[in-house]
Amino acid sequence: MPLLAPRPSSSRPQLPEHSLLNVRSTLAELSLHACQVPANSPLSCAADRLLEQGNLPGIVVCDDAQSPGVLSRAQIFEALCQDRRAQTTTSLQTLLRWSPPSLCLGIDTSILTAAKQALRRPTLQQGVPIAVETETGCYLLDSTVLNQAYWHLRGIETQIRYERLQLEQLQNDKMSDLGRLVDGVAHEILDPVSFIWGNLSHISSYSQDLLDLMAAYAAELPQPSAQLQQRCREVELDYLQADLPEAIRSVRSGAHRLRQLAISLQNFCHIDEVYPKPADLHGLLDSLLLLLQSRIKTPLQIERDYGKLPPVTCFAGQLGQVFMSTLVSATDALLASYLDSALDEPPTLTLSTTVCTAPAPINRWVEILICDNGPGLPAAVEQAVTDTCSTQTRLVKETSLAMSYRIVTAKHGGQFQVRSQQFTQPHTRTVRGTEFKILLPLAPPEPRP
């Protein structure tokens, strides 16, 4: 990285153009001073250099046998004031030996890293310049310039963090409004569907009565008139009698599916209250699978291995979001592997639930496993997925898996694990693939009076 030339001499330290700095800026973008003096030179030589250039914060003491050191303007003139004879008898190397070690950094060091290292120095060393090593030599950096650039970048970080929080709040408000809108639309769909569903039983009964009545008429009039026979042929009476019950059953099935879909939308858009409530996890999983029918297409197979679960006290809305994110990640990866011909068997997604007694110290846990038979994740990708759940990564970007991890662990006191290897499913058959494991604590039953 090119070295910037020193600014013209001035009584005040030269500050960088703050508008050009960013969080990745290095020391090469700050004003550096070239002032190297041999270590065997007397103090008077260094004092003359400082008087000639009023903007120099100090000097760099060069010694072929040792690494370069730094003496500040205050250190040099303080030594001269204490002893006038030191001008000619005391060398810069001697004064440097009495001083604390100097801070020396590379030219490619970031401003944020350099400022943090400079702030760790003792209080008396805070005003001492910093030595910056380059390919062409060693330069001086005024600590005032570094501090001002550092706090300017901290202000940029604060502004970026504030804007990010604003965007997240806007997104949360948008999703909340969208959830309420979808919940209202689902409610509006349920009203006419319930009307249709309630009248289908009567329509089925009425149609069956009419068919029975026509059969009775046919038995009483085995020889209808020619005009009546012509009318029967026009309406295709035989086909109508056979197809009418099937049409009613088809309408009943469609109304039932639409009703279940609207209920699933309402459950998914449910806004949790302040306190958790008991919920049916099996019903929650089934409703989410119904919503994912557009993604879950043939030949993807869904296997359910549900155990006997009691109602689990949880935030059903947030837990539904966790299941949705996990199912979407699993189905997308599984279908992508199938399209790439990486699977030798039909893609299968297995959902299993059970009550287990580990890990301690909680006695009982509800275990939800979402497994696939895909090729699995490479070790680097699996480590990257694990790293997304760390605190440092969540501060940079909140991913869906990181959000799921936080909801399961922080909101429910559970565990969220991802592994990709050969593992044994509940039916003791070893398969390969990726496994999402969610553990939720199960409260002990209250004693009966």
Secondary structure, DSSP 8 states (H G I E B T S, - for coil): ----------SS-----GGG--TT-BGGGS-EE--EEETTSBHHHHHHHHHH-TT--EEEEE-SSS--EEEEHHHHHHHHHH-TTHHHH-BHHHHHHHS----EEETT-BHHHHHHHHHTS-GGGTTS-EEEE-SS-EEEE-HHHHHHHHHHHHHHHHHHHHHHHHHHHHHHHHHHHHHHHHHHHHHHHHHHHHHHHHHHHHHHHHHHHHHHHHHHHHHH-SS--HHHHHHHHHHTHHHHHHHHHHHHHHHHHHHHHHHHHHHHHHHHT----SS-EEE-HHHHHHHHHHHGGGTS-TT-EEEEEE-----EEE-HHHHHHHHHHHHHHHHHHHHHHHHTT--SS--EEEEEEEEE--SSSSS-EEEEEEEE-S----HHHHHHHHHTTSHHHHHH---HHHHHHHIIIIITS-EEEEEES-EE-TTS-EE-SEEEEEEEE--------
